[in-house]
Amino acid sequence: MSYQLCSRVDDTFGPYADSCRGGFDFTLLFEESILSILPLCLLLVVVPFRIVYLVRRTIKIALIALWANQAATRSRTTIPSTVVALVGFLALGVLSYVEHQRTVRPSQLIELYLLFSLLFDAARVRTLWLQGYNDDPAVVSTLALVFKFMLLVVEAQKKHKSLRTKWECQSPEATSGLFGRTLFLWLNRLFRKGYGNSLSVEELLPLDKQLMSNYLYDKLQQPWANVAKKSPRSLLMLFFKRLKWRLLAAVPPRLGLIGFKFCQPFLIERAISFNRQPVTQSSTNQGYGLIGAYFIVYCGIAVTMGQYQHLTYRSITMARGGLISMMFAKIAFVKSNAADPASSLTLMSADIERITTGWQTMHEVWANVIEVAIAIFLLERQLGAACAIPLGVAIGES
């Protein structure tokens, strides 16, 4: 397609660039508004601070100057996108400084933003190079992409060596950043040590503060003592109230797991239709896109499943630790002839085990309802009214 026509296409929302650049690209306006301005606006809402990041500022100011040049072909959102990016990185600098001063782990917000914006910026840089008539902005944008990648690497580094004395005994999980916690990299040192030697209790990793019995006792015992009228469900409601954020932490990865699971039938359907197409440049590009989609979906399933299980069992461990510590404190003040020792032992073993076993599937209750609803909807698209048959069979079997 001609230069004039492609420049007009790039100034539309798209999102597809039609036959420009092989027909496998977004329009420049879409990339700048959705993949650049939108993430930065979200960042500015969360981080209302400003600071000068010298290297990033220089590159972004250079981009503004290049895009402002009348010889550069741009869309309506090009200059606003670059200006918002500059302001966003000023705010990012302050957040990075405050996070370094006030937390023991790398900033997960910064890592998350840099990771996704790196992928979005890569798509935009590809567009600039494929255009063929915006070489100077393409070079500067590539340099900005490299610096952003270097910034992500630096932000992801642990800072246990720079922690103050009272924070040096933190667990590796507590000092790990987004990548370390998502991929469980903080366990590698323990695995390496246990691979060649038998581990003793002293060699295990230090326990996270929020999993310690004294922390859980302080968090739960006083609110329980303040409950004026205790009913059979009072303790359960207290645990839900005091640990609500720990319990709700597993909801986002469980929702993500639902989404990635139901992406699989769409991928399979698209792969089957793709296999019937003749081999052309357009179909080759679509094939690369399918490879990327499969990679994202199956990596997403692995990550969300791991995080969902980890956060669920973490909340279970907190509940069990709190219950046992409260019972031991109660037993310490009970007279020897006031309770049956066998009953207390049963309460601390079998009963707590039943409670924790039940909690393992507490998120499956609402998640399975959503999955069944989506599955019936997808079956209805393919089978029509016949989709009610498997639903009836399932209800009848239950």
ABEGO torsion letter per residue (X at the ends): XBAAAAAAAAABAOABAEABGGGBBBBAAAAAAAAAAAAAAAAAAABABBBBBAAAAAAAAAAAAAAABAABBBBAAAAAAAAAAAAAAAAAAAAAAAAAAABABBBAAAAAAAAAAAAAAAAAAAAAAAAGABAAAAAAAAAAAAAAAAAAAAAABBAAAABBAAAAABBAAAABBAAAAAAGAAAAAAAAAAAABBBBAAABBBBBAAABAAAAAAAAAAAAAABABBBAAAAAAAAAAAAAAAAAAAAAAAAAAAAAAAAAAAAAAAAAAAAABBBBAAAAAAAAAAAAAAAAAAAAAAAAAAAAAAAAAAAAAAAAAAAAAAAAAAAAABBAAABBAAAAAAAABAAAAAAAAAAAAAAAAAAAAAAAAAAAAAAAAAAEAAAAAAAAAAAAAX
